[in-house]
Structure formats: C-alpha cells, structure tokens
Amino acid sequence: MVLKLMALCFASAHTTDSLHLTDQRVTEAANLPADAFLPSASDTNKLRERMVVIVQRILVKNWPSLKSLEKHVPVHIRHRFTSTMQKETSIVKKRLRI
C-alpha cells in the first residue's frame, strides 16, 4: 500500500523592511534615567488622538442614533508603517508531495 501525502506550503515576501534593526547589545534598563521610561508630551498627544478614534468607533457602532456619523470616523489610525503596510504581500502557493 502506498500512502501519498500532500501539503500546501505558503511563502510570502515581507513588505516591511527590518534591515534597520540591529543585534547590538543594548543598555540595561537599570542604567537608563527614569525619564527614558516616561511618555513625552508628543507620546501623550498621539495616544489621546488614537483613543479618541477608538471611542468614536465604539460610539457609532453601538449607538444607532450616531450611525449617520460613521462616515466621519477614521477607518485606519495612521502610524509610521502605514504606507509600507498598504503594499500587498505577495504569496506563493507550493504543493508538496511526500
């Protein structure tokens, strides 16, 4: 008796560049100043903007009287990888026979 096994494999090309990341040793957290862990004013503002969008989404989704405002709520929260992530990932299907 011959048993044939087939499996589908997928390969994808990454569209997000990771070459800027290094394997260098980093400073230990104990050696960093305390303000390195605290959010800056800019960080706080960005977080507030994101939370506003999330609350808007929740409100228009769950309150029927606000449905008409749905078109004014951003669908996507922009971030530094937004343009890179918009590129389509190419996926190649391979069929293996074992």
SERO-4910 file (N, C-alpha, C, O; in steps of 0.05 Angstrom, whole numbers):
BEGIN
 pado doro    nc1    nc2    nc3   cac1   cac2   cac3    cc1    cc2    cc3    oc1    oc2    oc3
  Met    A     17    -24      0      0      0      0     18     25      0     36     27     16
  Val    A     12     43    -18     27     68    -20     10     90     -8    -13     94    -16
  Leu    A     22    105     10      8    127     22     19    153     11     43    158     14
  Lys    A      3    169     -1     11    194    -12      2    217      6    -22    218     13
  Leu    A     20    233     13     13    257     30     18    282     13     38    284     -1
  Met    A      0    300     16      4    326      3      1    348     24    -16    346     42
  Ala    A     16    368     21     14    391     39     17    417     23     32    418      3
  Leu    A      2    436     31      4    463     18     23    479     35     21    481     60
  Cys    A     42    492     22     60    510     35     57    538     23     51    541      0
  Phe    A     61    558     40     59    585     30     85    599     36     97    596     57
  Ala    A     94    615     18    117    633     22    108    661     16     92    666     -2
  Ser    A    117    679     33    109    707     28    133    725     30    152    720     45
  Ala    A    133    746     14    154    766     15    146    788     34    124    799     32
  His    A    163    794     53    157    814     72    159    842     59    178    848     45
  Thr    A    138    858     64    139    885     53    149    906     73    154    929     66
  Thr    A    153    897     98    163    915    118    193    911    122    201    888    128
  Asp    A    208    931    118    237    930    119    246    927    148    237    942    166
  Ser    A    263    908    153    274    904    181    304    906    182    316    898    202
  Leu    A    316    915    160    345    917    159    356    938    178    380    937    185
  His    A    340    957    186    349    978    204    352    967    233    364    981    250
  Leu    A    342    944    238    344    932    265    371    919    269    382    907    250
  Thr    A    383    922    292    409    912    297    409    890    319    389    888    334
  Asp    A    430    875    320    433    855    340    452    864    362    462    848    378
  Gln    A    458    890    363    477    901    382    466    899    410    442    899    415
  Arg    A    484    897    429    476    896    457    466    923    465    477    943    457
  Val    A    444    924    479    432    949    488    438    954    517    446    936    532
  Thr    A    435    979    526    439    986    553    419    973    571    395    970    564
  Glu    A    427    964    595    409    952    614    390    973    624    398    997    628
  Ala    A    365    966    630    345    984    639    353    998    664    346   1022    669
  Ala    A    367    984    682    376    996    707    395   1019    704    397   1036    721
  Asn    A    408   1021    681    427   1042    675    415   1066    661    429   1086    656
  Leu    A    390   1064    654    377   1086    640    364   1105    660    356   1097    681
  Pro    A    363   1131    652    350   1150    670    319   1145    671    308   1134    652
  Ala    A    307   1152    693    278   1147    696    261   1160    674    241   1148    666
  Asp    A    269   1183    664    253   1196    644    253   1182    617    237   1188    599
  Ala    A    271   1163    614    271   1147    589    246   1129    587    239   1121    565
  Phe    A    234   1123    610    210   1106    610    184   1122    610    163   1110    607
  Leu    A    186   1148    615    162   1164    617    154   1174    589    171   1181    574
  Pro    A    128   1175    583    120   1185    557    125   1215    555    122   1230    574
  Ser    A    133   1223    531    137   1252    525    109   1265    520     89   1251    518
  Ala    A    109   1291    518     84   1305    512     73   1296    484     49   1293    481
  Ser    A     91   1292    466     83   1282    439     71   1254    441     51   1249    428
  Asp    A     83   1237    457     72   1210    460     44   1211    472     26   1197    463
  Thr    A     40   1228    491     14   1231    504     -7   1241    485    -30   1232    485
  Asn    A      1   1261    468    -18   1272    448    -26   1251    428    -49   1248    420
  Lys    A     -6   1235    418    -12   1214    399    -30   1193    411    -49   1184    397
  Leu    A    -25   1185    436    -42   1166    449    -71   1176    452    -90   1162    447
  Arg    A    -74   1202    459   -100   1214    462   -115   1214    435   -139   1207    434
  Glu    A   -101   1221    413   -113   1221    387   -123   1192    379   -145   1189    368
  Arg    A   -107   1172    385   -115   1145    379   -139   1136    396   -158   1123    385
  Met    A   -139   1144    421   -161   1136    438   -187   1150    430   -209   1138    432
  Val    A   -185   1175    420   -209   1189    410   -221   1174    387   -245   1170    385
  Val    A   -204   1165    369   -214   1150    345   -227   1123    354   -248   1116    344
  Ile    A   -215   1110    373   -226   1084    382   -253   1088    396   -271   1073    392
  Val    A   -255   1109    412   -281   1115    426   -302   1123    405   -325   1115    407
  Gln    A   -294   1138    385   -312   1145    363   -323   1120    349   -347   1118    345
  Arg    A   -305   1102    343   -314   1077    330   -334   1062    347   -354   1052    337
  Ile    A   -328   1060    373   -346   1046    392   -373   1059    393   -394   1046    392
  Leu    A   -374   1086    394   -399   1100    396   -416   1097    371   -440   1091    373
  Val    A   -404   1101    348   -420   1099    323   -429   1070    318   -449   1066    304
  Lys    A   -414   1051    328   -422   1023    324   -445   1015    342   -462    999    334
  Asn    A   -445   1025    366   -464   1016    386   -488   1035    391   -507   1026    404
  Trp    A   -487   1059    382   -510   1077    386   -523   1083    359   -511   1097    342
  Pro    A   -546   1072    354   -560   1075    328   -563   1104    320   -562   1111    297
  Ser    A   -567   1122    339   -571   1150    333   -546   1163    322   -547   1185    310
  Leu    A   -523   1150    325   -497   1162    315   -488   1149    289   -467   1156    279
  Lys    A   -503   1130    279   -496   1115    254   -490   1134    231   -473   1129    214
  Ser    A   -504   1157    230   -500   1176    208   -473   1189    209   -464   1200    188
  Leu    A   -459   1188    231   -433   1200    234   -410   1180    227   -387   1188    228
  Glu    A   -417   1156    221   -398   1135    217   -378   1142    194   -355   1135    195
  Lys    A   -388   1155    174   -371   1162    151   -349   1183    159   -330   1186    144
  His    A   -352   1196    181   -332   1216    190   -311   1204    209   -292   1218    217
  Val    A   -315   1180    217   -296   1167    236   -274   1153    219   -280   1137    202
  Pro    A   -249   1158    225   -227   1146    210   -229   1115    212   -233   1104    234
  Val    A   -224   1102    190   -224   1073    189   -197   1062    198   -195   1041    210
  His    A   -176   1077    193   -149   1069    199   -135   1090    215   -137   1114    209
  Ile    A   -121   1082    236   -104   1101    252    -77   1100    239    -63   1080    239
  Arg    A    -68   1123    229    -42   1125    216    -19   1121    236    -21   1129    259
  His    A      1   1107    226     26   1103    241     49   1103    222     46   1107    198
  Arg    A     73   1100    233     97   1104    216    100   1082    194    115   1086    175
  Phe    A     86   1060    197     88   1039    177     63   1038    159     60   1019    143
  Thr    A     46   1058    161     21   1057    145     26   1054    115     14   1036    103
  Ser    A     44   1070    104     48   1068     75     61   1042     67     55   1031     46
  Thr    A     79   1031     84     91   1005     78     71    983     79     71    965     63
  Met    A     54    984     99     34    962    103     12    962     82     -2    942     80
  Gln    A      9    984     68    -11    985     47     -3    969     22    -20    962      6
  Lys    A     23    963     20     32    947     -3     23    919      1     23    908     23
  Glu    A     14    907    -21      4    879    -19     27    860    -16     48    862    -29
  Thr    A     23    841      1     43    820      5     39    799    -16     17    790    -22
  Ser    A     62    791    -29     59    770    -50     62    743    -36     81    737    -22
  Ile    A     42    726    -42     41    699    -31     43    679    -53     29    680    -73
  Val    A     61    660    -50     65    639    -69     56    612    -57     66    605    -35
  Lys    A     39    598    -70     29    572    -60     47    550    -73     52    550    -97
  Lys    A     56    532    -57     71    510    -66     57    484    -56     47    483    -34
  Arg    A     56    464    -73     44    439    -66     66    418    -64     81    413    -83
  Leu    A     68    406    -40     89    386    -36     76    358    -36     55    354    -25
  Arg    A     89    340    -49     80    312    -49    101    296    -33    125    297    -40
  Ile    A     92    282    -13    111    267      4    105    238      1    119    221     13
***
